[in-house]
Amino acid sequence: MMSHAAYVLSCYAVAAATVAGLVLWVIGDGRARRRELQALEAAGIRRRSAEAPGGVSK
């Protein structure tokens, strides 16, 4: 059987790998969304949050 310390360390390793994977996924997804926004803005498509007050587009 597995010792208690080995079990605890393996659980910590799995948890750390999971958290690291999620962090890398969020960073990669954020970069992808930023590139998509830049491509849309370069094509002339603007975000609603970039509109002037009163709903008048720039």
CHARMM internal coordinates of N, CA and C (Angstrom, degrees):
IC EDIT
DIST 1 N 1 CA 1.4556
DIST 1 CA 1 C 1.5243
ANGL 1 N 1 CA 1 C 110.47
DIST 1 C 2 N 1.2942
ANGL 1 CA 1 C 2 N 114.61
DIHE 1 N 1 CA 1 C 2 N 163.56
DIST 2 N 2 CA 1.4547
ANGL 1 C 2 N 2 CA 122.32
DIHE 1 CA 1 C 2 N 2 CA -179.19
DIST 2 CA 2 C 1.5283
ANGL 2 N 2 CA 2 C 109.52
DIHE 1 C 2 N 2 CA 2 C -83.16
DIST 2 C 3 N 1.3324
ANGL 2 CA 2 C 3 N 115.64
DIHE 2 N 2 CA 2 C 3 N 140.87
DIST 3 N 3 CA 1.4620
ANGL 2 C 3 N 3 CA 118.54
DIHE 2 CA 2 C 3 N 3 CA 177.34
DIST 3 CA 3 C 1.5249
ANGL 3 N 3 CA 3 C 109.53
DIHE 2 C 3 N 3 CA 3 C -73.46
DIST 3 C 4 N 1.3098
ANGL 3 CA 3 C 4 N 114.73
DIHE 3 N 3 CA 3 C 4 N 161.01
DIST 4 N 4 CA 1.4695
ANGL 3 C 4 N 4 CA 119.85
DIHE 3 CA 3 C 4 N 4 CA -178.91
DIST 4 CA 4 C 1.5296
ANGL 4 N 4 CA 4 C 110.99
DIHE 3 C 4 N 4 CA 4 C -61.44
DIST 4 C 5 N 1.3256
ANGL 4 CA 4 C 5 N 117.00
DIHE 4 N 4 CA 4 C 5 N -43.47
DIST 5 N 5 CA 1.4663
ANGL 4 C 5 N 5 CA 120.80
DIHE 4 CA 4 C 5 N 5 CA -178.34
DIST 5 CA 5 C 1.5269
ANGL 5 N 5 CA 5 C 111.00
DIHE 4 C 5 N 5 CA 5 C -63.40
DIST 5 C 6 N 1.3224
ANGL 5 CA 5 C 6 N 117.09
DIHE 5 N 5 CA 5 C 6 N -40.81
DIST 6 N 6 CA 1.4632
ANGL 5 C 6 N 6 CA 119.99
DIHE 5 CA 5 C 6 N 6 CA 179.46
DIST 6 CA 6 C 1.5234
ANGL 6 N 6 CA 6 C 110.41
DIHE 5 C 6 N 6 CA 6 C -64.99
DIST 6 C 7 N 1.3220
ANGL 6 CA 6 C 7 N 116.66
DIHE 6 N 6 CA 6 C 7 N -39.53
DIST 7 N 7 CA 1.4662
ANGL 6 C 7 N 7 CA 120.82
DIHE 6 CA 6 C 7 N 7 CA 178.35
DIST 7 CA 7 C 1.5276
ANGL 7 N 7 CA 7 C 110.57
DIHE 6 C 7 N 7 CA 7 C -63.16
DIST 7 C 8 N 1.3211
ANGL 7 CA 7 C 8 N 116.66
DIHE 7 N 7 CA 7 C 8 N -47.01
DIST 8 N 8 CA 1.4637
ANGL 7 C 8 N 8 CA 121.02
DIHE 7 CA 7 C 8 N 8 CA -178.92
DIST 8 CA 8 C 1.5265
ANGL 8 N 8 CA 8 C 110.27
DIHE 7 C 8 N 8 CA 8 C -63.93
DIST 8 C 9 N 1.3284
ANGL 8 CA 8 C 9 N 117.37
DIHE 8 N 8 CA 8 C 9 N -44.62
DIST 9 N 9 CA 1.4642
ANGL 8 C 9 N 9 CA 120.52
DIHE 8 CA 8 C 9 N 9 CA 179.90
DIST 9 CA 9 C 1.5287
ANGL 9 N 9 CA 9 C 111.59
DIHE 8 C 9 N 9 CA 9 C -64.55
DIST 9 C 10 N 1.3281
ANGL 9 CA 9 C 10 N 116.70
DIHE 9 N 9 CA 9 C 10 N -38.88
DIST 10 N 10 CA 1.4649
ANGL 9 C 10 N 10 CA 118.25
DIHE 9 CA 9 C 10 N 10 CA 178.31
DIST 10 CA 10 C 1.5288
ANGL 10 N 10 CA 10 C 111.00
DIHE 9 C 10 N 10 CA 10 C -67.23
DIST 10 C 11 N 1.3188
ANGL 10 CA 10 C 11 N 117.78
DIHE 10 N 10 CA 10 C 11 N -35.77
DIST 11 N 11 CA 1.4685
ANGL 10 C 11 N 11 CA 120.82
DIHE 10 CA 10 C 11 N 11 CA 176.55
DIST 11 CA 11 C 1.5250
ANGL 11 N 11 CA 11 C 110.88
DIHE 10 C 11 N 11 CA 11 C -65.61
DIST 11 C 12 N 1.3328
ANGL 11 CA 11 C 12 N 116.59
DIHE 11 N 11 CA 11 C 12 N -42.53
DIST 12 N 12 CA 1.4627
ANGL 11 C 12 N 12 CA 119.88
DIHE 11 CA 11 C 12 N 12 CA 176.69
DIST 12 CA 12 C 1.5265
ANGL 12 N 12 CA 12 C 110.66
DIHE 11 C 12 N 12 CA 12 C -62.68
DIST 12 C 13 N 1.3257
ANGL 12 CA 12 C 13 N 117.35
DIHE 12 N 12 CA 12 C 13 N -39.76
DIST 13 N 13 CA 1.4643
ANGL 12 C 13 N 13 CA 120.75
DIHE 12 CA 12 C 13 N 13 CA 180.00
DIST 13 CA 13 C 1.5263
ANGL 13 N 13 CA 13 C 110.80
DIHE 12 C 13 N 13 CA 13 C -64.48
DIST 13 C 14 N 1.3267
ANGL 13 CA 13 C 14 N 117.12
DIHE 13 N 13 CA 13 C 14 N -42.77
DIST 14 N 14 CA 1.4638
ANGL 13 C 14 N 14 CA 120.58
DIHE 13 CA 13 C 14 N 14 CA 178.57
DIST 14 CA 14 C 1.5265
ANGL 14 N 14 CA 14 C 110.12
DIHE 13 C 14 N 14 CA 14 C -64.70
DIST 14 C 15 N 1.3279
ANGL 14 CA 14 C 15 N 117.30
DIHE 14 N 14 CA 14 C 15 N -42.68
DIST 15 N 15 CA 1.4649
ANGL 14 C 15 N 15 CA 120.74
DIHE 14 CA 14 C 15 N 15 CA 179.64
DIST 15 CA 15 C 1.5293
ANGL 15 N 15 CA 15 C 110.66
DIHE 14 C 15 N 15 CA 15 C -64.59
DIST 15 C 16 N 1.3343
ANGL 15 CA 15 C 16 N 117.35
DIHE 15 N 15 CA 15 C 16 N -42.44
DIST 16 N 16 CA 1.4630
ANGL 15 C 16 N 16 CA 120.85
DIHE 15 CA 15 C 16 N 16 CA 179.54
DIST 16 CA 16 C 1.5259
ANGL 16 N 16 CA 16 C 110.83
DIHE 15 C 16 N 16 CA 16 C -64.91
DIST 16 C 17 N 1.3270
ANGL 16 CA 16 C 17 N 117.27
DIHE 16 N 16 CA 16 C 17 N -40.89
DIST 17 N 17 CA 1.4641
ANGL 16 C 17 N 17 CA 120.53
DIHE 16 CA 16 C 17 N 17 CA 178.37
DIST 17 CA 17 C 1.5246
ANGL 17 N 17 CA 17 C 110.75
DIHE 16 C 17 N 17 CA 17 C -64.90
DIST 17 C 18 N 1.3233
ANGL 17 CA 17 C 18 N 117.31
DIHE 17 N 17 CA 17 C 18 N -38.72
DIST 18 N 18 CA 1.4607
ANGL 17 C 18 N 18 CA 121.44
DIHE 17 CA 17 C 18 N 18 CA 178.71
DIST 18 CA 18 C 1.5236
ANGL 18 N 18 CA 18 C 110.87
DIHE 17 C 18 N 18 CA 18 C -64.79
DIST 18 C 19 N 1.3271
ANGL 18 CA 18 C 19 N 116.86
DIHE 18 N 18 CA 18 C 19 N -46.17
DIST 19 N 19 CA 1.4657
ANGL 18 C 19 N 19 CA 120.88
DIHE 18 CA 18 C 19 N 19 CA 179.79
DIST 19 CA 19 C 1.5272
ANGL 19 N 19 CA 19 C 110.08
DIHE 18 C 19 N 19 CA 19 C -64.20
DIST 19 C 20 N 1.3351
ANGL 19 CA 19 C 20 N 117.14
DIHE 19 N 19 CA 19 C 20 N -42.84
DIST 20 N 20 CA 1.4635
ANGL 19 C 20 N 20 CA 120.20
DIHE 19 CA 19 C 20 N 20 CA 178.94
DIST 20 CA 20 C 1.5261
ANGL 20 N 20 CA 20 C 110.76
DIHE 19 C 20 N 20 CA 20 C -62.44
DIST 20 C 21 N 1.3222
ANGL 20 CA 20 C 21 N 116.75
DIHE 20 N 20 CA 20 C 21 N -40.77
DIST 21 N 21 CA 1.4555
ANGL 20 C 21 N 21 CA 120.44
DIHE 20 CA 20 C 21 N 21 CA 177.60
DIST 21 CA 21 C 1.5134
ANGL 21 N 21 CA 21 C 112.35
DIHE 20 C 21 N 21 CA 21 C -62.38
DIST 21 C 22 N 1.3284
ANGL 21 CA 21 C 22 N 116.46
DIHE 21 N 21 CA 21 C 22 N -42.71
DIST 22 N 22 CA 1.4636
ANGL 21 C 22 N 22 CA 120.44
DIHE 21 CA 21 C 22 N 22 CA 178.83
DIST 22 CA 22 C 1.5254
ANGL 22 N 22 CA 22 C 111.57
DIHE 21 C 22 N 22 CA 22 C -65.37
DIST 22 C 23 N 1.3244
ANGL 22 CA 22 C 23 N 117.10
DIHE 22 N 22 CA 22 C 23 N -40.45
DIST 23 N 23 CA 1.4682
ANGL 22 C 23 N 23 CA 120.76
DIHE 22 CA 22 C 23 N 23 CA 178.42
DIST 23 CA 23 C 1.5255
ANGL 23 N 23 CA 23 C 110.18
DIHE 22 C 23 N 23 CA 23 C -62.47
DIST 23 C 24 N 1.3411
ANGL 23 CA 23 C 24 N 116.55
DIHE 23 N 23 CA 23 C 24 N -45.60
DIST 24 N 24 CA 1.4631
ANGL 23 C 24 N 24 CA 119.75
DIHE 23 CA 23 C 24 N 24 CA 178.84
DIST 24 CA 24 C 1.5244
ANGL 24 N 24 CA 24 C 111.39
DIHE 23 C 24 N 24 CA 24 C -63.64
DIST 24 C 25 N 1.3146
ANGL 24 CA 24 C 25 N 117.18
DIHE 24 N 24 CA 24 C 25 N -37.79
DIST 25 N 25 CA 1.4639
ANGL 24 C 25 N 25 CA 121.39
DIHE 24 CA 24 C 25 N 25 CA 179.03
DIST 25 CA 25 C 1.5334
ANGL 25 N 25 CA 25 C 110.41
DIHE 24 C 25 N 25 CA 25 C -64.24
DIST 25 C 26 N 1.3332
ANGL 25 CA 25 C 26 N 116.80
DIHE 25 N 25 CA 25 C 26 N -45.11
DIST 26 N 26 CA 1.4654
ANGL 25 C 26 N 26 CA 120.76
DIHE 25 CA 25 C 26 N 26 CA -179.43
DIST 26 CA 26 C 1.5293
ANGL 26 N 26 CA 26 C 110.47
DIHE 25 C 26 N 26 CA 26 C -64.49
DIST 26 C 27 N 1.3185
ANGL 26 CA 26 C 27 N 117.20
DIHE 26 N 26 CA 26 C 27 N -42.11
DIST 27 N 27 CA 1.4664
ANGL 26 C 27 N 27 CA 120.42
DIHE 26 CA 26 C 27 N 27 CA 178.80
DIST 27 CA 27 C 1.5261
ANGL 27 N 27 CA 27 C 110.34
DIHE 26 C 27 N 27 CA 27 C -63.55
DIST 27 C 28 N 1.3175
ANGL 27 CA 27 C 28 N 116.94
DIHE 27 N 27 CA 27 C 28 N -46.54
DIST 28 N 28 CA 1.4625
ANGL 27 C 28 N 28 CA 120.54
DIHE 27 CA 27 C 28 N 28 CA 179.45
DIST 28 CA 28 C 1.5165
ANGL 28 N 28 CA 28 C 112.58
DIHE 27 C 28 N 28 CA 28 C -63.44
DIST 28 C 29 N 1.3295
ANGL 28 CA 28 C 29 N 116.76
DIHE 28 N 28 CA 28 C 29 N -40.83
DIST 29 N 29 CA 1.4585
ANGL 28 C 29 N 29 CA 120.59
DIHE 28 CA 28 C 29 N 29 CA 179.68
DIST 29 CA 29 C 1.5265
ANGL 29 N 29 CA 29 C 110.84
DIHE 28 C 29 N 29 CA 29 C -67.43
DIST 29 C 30 N 1.3314
ANGL 29 CA 29 C 30 N 117.36
DIHE 29 N 29 CA 29 C 30 N -38.71
DIST 30 N 30 CA 1.4623
ANGL 29 C 30 N 30 CA 120.70
DIHE 29 CA 29 C 30 N 30 CA 177.52
DIST 30 CA 30 C 1.5155
ANGL 30 N 30 CA 30 C 111.60
DIHE 29 C 30 N 30 CA 30 C -62.64
DIST 30 C 31 N 1.3249
ANGL 30 CA 30 C 31 N 116.19
DIHE 30 N 30 CA 30 C 31 N -41.08
DIST 31 N 31 CA 1.4709
ANGL 30 C 31 N 31 CA 119.72
DIHE 30 CA 30 C 31 N 31 CA 177.90
DIST 31 CA 31 C 1.5228
ANGL 31 N 31 CA 31 C 111.12
DIHE 30 C 31 N 31 CA 31 C -65.37
DIST 31 C 32 N 1.3279
ANGL 31 CA 31 C 32 N 116.29
DIHE 31 N 31 CA 31 C 32 N -40.14
DIST 32 N 32 CA 1.4707
ANGL 31 C 32 N 32 CA 119.94
DIHE 31 CA 31 C 32 N 32 CA 178.99
DIST 32 CA 32 C 1.5250
ANGL 32 N 32 CA 32 C 110.81
DIHE 31 C 32 N 32 CA 32 C -64.27
DIST 32 C 33 N 1.3431
ANGL 32 CA 32 C 33 N 117.56
DIHE 32 N 32 CA 32 C 33 N -43.30
DIST 33 N 33 CA 1.4682
ANGL 32 C 33 N 33 CA 120.07
DIHE 32 CA 32 C 33 N 33 CA 178.73
DIST 33 CA 33 C 1.5170
ANGL 33 N 33 CA 33 C 110.64
DIHE 32 C 33 N 33 CA 33 C -64.36
DIST 33 C 34 N 1.3388
ANGL 33 CA 33 C 34 N 118.04
DIHE 33 N 33 CA 33 C 34 N -38.48
DIST 34 N 34 CA 1.4602
ANGL 33 C 34 N 34 CA 121.47
DIHE 33 CA 33 C 34 N 34 CA 178.98
DIST 34 CA 34 C 1.5290
ANGL 34 N 34 CA 34 C 110.42
DIHE 33 C 34 N 34 CA 34 C -63.05
DIST 34 C 35 N 1.3539
ANGL 34 CA 34 C 35 N 116.92
DIHE 34 N 34 CA 34 C 35 N -41.70
DIST 35 N 35 CA 1.4683
ANGL 34 C 35 N 35 CA 120.21
DIHE 34 CA 34 C 35 N 35 CA 177.21
DIST 35 CA 35 C 1.5264
ANGL 35 N 35 CA 35 C 110.97
DIHE 34 C 35 N 35 CA 35 C -64.56
DIST 35 C 36 N 1.3295
ANGL 35 CA 35 C 36 N 117.24
DIHE 35 N 35 CA 35 C 36 N -40.18
DIST 36 N 36 CA 1.4685
ANGL 35 C 36 N 36 CA 120.55
DIHE 35 CA 35 C 36 N 36 CA 177.89
DIST 36 CA 36 C 1.5247
ANGL 36 N 36 CA 36 C 111.17
DIHE 35 C 36 N 36 CA 36 C -62.49
DIST 36 C 37 N 1.3344
ANGL 36 CA 36 C 37 N 117.05
DIHE 36 N 36 CA 36 C 37 N -42.84
DIST 37 N 37 CA 1.4647
ANGL 36 C 37 N 37 CA 120.17
DIHE 36 CA 36 C 37 N 37 CA 178.12
DIST 37 CA 37 C 1.5249
ANGL 37 N 37 CA 37 C 111.27
DIHE 36 C 37 N 37 CA 37 C -63.29
DIST 37 C 38 N 1.3243
ANGL 37 CA 37 C 38 N 116.98
DIHE 37 N 37 CA 37 C 38 N -41.55
DIST 38 N 38 CA 1.4644
ANGL 37 C 38 N 38 CA 119.91
DIHE 37 CA 37 C 38 N 38 CA 178.64
DIST 38 CA 38 C 1.5240
ANGL 38 N 38 CA 38 C 110.90
DIHE 37 C 38 N 38 CA 38 C -63.02
DIST 38 C 39 N 1.3364
ANGL 38 CA 38 C 39 N 116.96
DIHE 38 N 38 CA 38 C 39 N -39.77
DIST 39 N 39 CA 1.4670
ANGL 38 C 39 N 39 CA 120.07
DIHE 38 CA 38 C 39 N 39 CA 178.86
DIST 39 CA 39 C 1.5219
ANGL 39 N 39 CA 39 C 110.80
DIHE 38 C 39 N 39 CA 39 C -66.13
DIST 39 C 40 N 1.3227
ANGL 39 CA 39 C 40 N 117.46
DIHE 39 N 39 CA 39 C 40 N -41.27
DIST 40 N 40 CA 1.4616
ANGL 39 C 40 N 40 CA 120.66
DIHE 39 CA 39 C 40 N 40 CA 178.85
DIST 40 CA 40 C 1.5257
ANGL 40 N 40 CA 40 C 111.13
DIHE 39 C 40 N 40 CA 40 C -65.84
DIST 40 C 41 N 1.3330
ANGL 40 CA 40 C 41 N 116.95
DIHE 40 N 40 CA 40 C 41 N -42.89
DIST 41 N 41 CA 1.4595
ANGL 40 C 41 N 41 CA 119.98
DIHE 40 CA 40 C 41 N 41 CA 179.57
DIST 41 CA 41 C 1.5273
ANGL 41 N 41 CA 41 C 110.85
DIHE 40 C 41 N 41 CA 41 C -66.69
DIST 41 C 42 N 1.3346
ANGL 41 CA 41 C 42 N 117.65
DIHE 41 N 41 CA 41 C 42 N -35.05
DIST 42 N 42 CA 1.4640
ANGL 41 C 42 N 42 CA 120.72
DIHE 41 CA 41 C 42 N 42 CA 176.89
DIST 42 CA 42 C 1.5246
ANGL 42 N 42 CA 42 C 110.91
DIHE 41 C 42 N 42 CA 42 C -67.01
DIST 42 C 43 N 1.3350
ANGL 42 CA 42 C 43 N 116.59
DIHE 42 N 42 CA 42 C 43 N -28.02
DIST 43 N 43 CA 1.4657
ANGL 42 C 43 N 43 CA 120.99
DIHE 42 CA 42 C 43 N 43 CA 178.58
DIST 43 CA 43 C 1.5225
ANGL 43 N 43 CA 43 C 111.79
DIHE 42 C 43 N 43 CA 43 C -83.20
DIST 43 C 44 N 1.3213
ANGL 43 CA 43 C 44 N 117.12
DIHE 43 N 43 CA 43 C 44 N -1.43
DIST 44 N 44 CA 1.4562
ANGL 43 C 44 N 44 CA 120.73
DIHE 43 CA 43 C 44 N 44 CA 177.42
DIST 44 CA 44 C 1.5153
ANGL 44 N 44 CA 44 C 114.13
DIHE 43 C 44 N 44 CA 44 C 95.23
DIST 44 C 45 N 1.3164
ANGL 44 CA 44 C 45 N 116.83
DIHE 44 N 44 CA 44 C 45 N 3.98
DIST 45 N 45 CA 1.4636
ANGL 44 C 45 N 45 CA 120.28
DIHE 44 CA 44 C 45 N 45 CA 178.94
DIST 45 CA 45 C 1.5217
ANGL 45 N 45 CA 45 C 107.60
DIHE 44 C 45 N 45 CA 45 C -91.07
DIST 45 C 46 N 1.3190
ANGL 45 CA 45 C 46 N 116.55
DIHE 45 N 45 CA 45 C 46 N 123.55
DIST 46 N 46 CA 1.4639
ANGL 45 C 46 N 46 CA 121.20
DIHE 45 CA 45 C 46 N 46 CA -176.70
DIST 46 CA 46 C 1.5193
ANGL 46 N 46 CA 46 C 110.74
DIHE 45 C 46 N 46 CA 46 C -107.66
DIST 46 C 47 N 1.3189
ANGL 46 CA 46 C 47 N 115.06
DIHE 46 N 46 CA 46 C 47 N 155.47
DIST 47 N 47 CA 1.4635
ANGL 46 C 47 N 47 CA 120.98
DIHE 46 CA 46 C 47 N 47 CA 176.64
DIST 47 CA 47 C 1.5136
ANGL 47 N 47 CA 47 C 110.05
DIHE 46 C 47 N 47 CA 47 C -79.22
DIST 47 C 48 N 1.3191
ANGL 47 CA 47 C 48 N 115.93
DIHE 47 N 47 CA 47 C 48 N 150.83
DIST 48 N 48 CA 1.4650
ANGL 47 C 48 N 48 CA 119.99
DIHE 47 CA 47 C 48 N 48 CA 177.50
DIST 48 CA 48 C 1.5207
ANGL 48 N 48 CA 48 C 110.99
DIHE 47 C 48 N 48 CA 48 C -62.94
DIST 48 C 49 N 1.3378
ANGL 48 CA 48 C 49 N 116.84
DIHE 48 N 48 CA 48 C 49 N -31.08
DIST 49 N 49 CA 1.4607
ANGL 48 C 49 N 49 CA 119.28
DIHE 48 CA 48 C 49 N 49 CA -179.87
DIST 49 CA 49 C 1.5270
ANGL 49 N 49 CA 49 C 111.60
DIHE 48 C 49 N 49 CA 49 C -68.96
DIST 49 C 50 N 1.3301
ANGL 49 CA 49 C 50 N 117.91
DIHE 49 N 49 CA 49 C 50 N -14.79
DIST 50 N 50 CA 1.4666
ANGL 49 C 50 N 50 CA 121.64
DIHE 49 CA 49 C 50 N 50 CA 179.35
DIST 50 CA 50 C 1.5211
ANGL 50 N 50 CA 50 C 112.03
DIHE 49 C 50 N 50 CA 50 C -88.96
DIST 50 C 51 N 1.3347
ANGL 50 CA 50 C 51 N 117.54
DIHE 50 N 50 CA 50 C 51 N -1.49
DIST 51 N 51 CA 1.4633
ANGL 50 C 51 N 51 CA 120.66
DIHE 50 CA 50 C 51 N 51 CA 179.79
DIST 51 CA 51 C 1.5233
ANGL 51 N 51 CA 51 C 110.95
DIHE 50 C 51 N 51 CA 51 C -71.26
DIST 51 C 52 N 1.3162
ANGL 51 CA 51 C 52 N 114.74
DIHE 51 N 51 CA 51 C 52 N 150.68
DIST 52 N 52 CA 1.4595
ANGL 51 C 52 N 52 CA 120.59
DIHE 51 CA 51 C 52 N 52 CA 175.98
DIST 52 CA 52 C 1.5273
ANGL 52 N 52 CA 52 C 108.80
DIHE 51 C 52 N 52 CA 52 C -73.07
DIST 52 C 53 N 1.3258
ANGL 52 CA 52 C 53 N 118.01
DIHE 52 N 52 CA 52 C 53 N 158.33
DIST 53 N 53 CA 1.4706
ANGL 52 C 53 N 53 CA 119.95
DIHE 52 CA 52 C 53 N 53 CA 176.95
DIST 53 CA 53 C 1.5257
ANGL 53 N 53 CA 53 C 110.64
DIHE 52 C 53 N 53 CA 53 C -56.41
DIST 53 C 54 N 1.2966
ANGL 53 CA 53 C 54 N 116.56
DIHE 53 N 53 CA 53 C 54 N 140.49
DIST 54 N 54 CA 1.4536
ANGL 53 C 54 N 54 CA 120.87
DIHE 53 CA 53 C 54 N 54 CA -178.62
DIST 54 CA 54 C 1.5155
ANGL 54 N 54 CA 54 C 112.57
DIHE 53 C 54 N 54 CA 54 C 95.13
DIST 54 C 55 N 1.3402
ANGL 54 CA 54 C 55 N 117.19
DIHE 54 N 54 CA 54 C 55 N 0.28
DIST 55 N 55 CA 1.4520
ANGL 54 C 55 N 55 CA 120.92
DIHE 54 CA 54 C 55 N 55 CA 176.56
DIST 55 CA 55 C 1.5083
ANGL 55 N 55 CA 55 C 115.02
DIHE 54 C 55 N 55 CA 55 C 79.71
DIST 55 C 56 N 1.3156
ANGL 55 CA 55 C 56 N 117.94
DIHE 55 N 55 CA 55 C 56 N 14.18
DIST 56 N 56 CA 1.4561
ANGL 55 C 56 N 56 CA 121.06
DIHE 55 CA 55 C 56 N 56 CA 179.63
DIST 56 CA 56 C 1.5208
ANGL 56 N 56 CA 56 C 107.73
DIHE 55 C 56 N 56 CA 56 C -89.66
DIST 56 C 57 N 1.3239
ANGL 56 CA 56 C 57 N 116.54
DIHE 56 N 56 CA 56 C 57 N 122.61
DIST 57 N 57 CA 1.4599
ANGL 56 C 57 N 57 CA 120.53
DIHE 56 CA 56 C 57 N 57 CA -179.54
DIST 57 CA 57 C 1.5094
ANGL 57 N 57 CA 57 C 110.84
DIHE 56 C 57 N 57 CA 57 C -73.91
DIST 57 C 58 N 1.3011
ANGL 57 CA 57 C 58 N 115.32
DIHE 57 N 57 CA 57 C 58 N 154.28
DIST 58 N 58 CA 1.4612
ANGL 57 C 58 N 58 CA 121.54
DIHE 57 CA 57 C 58 N 58 CA 177.81
DIST 58 CA 58 C 1.5035
ANGL 58 N 58 CA 58 C 110.61
DIHE 57 C 58 N 58 CA 58 C -80.74
END
COOR INIT
IC SEED 1 N 1 CA 1 C
IC BUILD
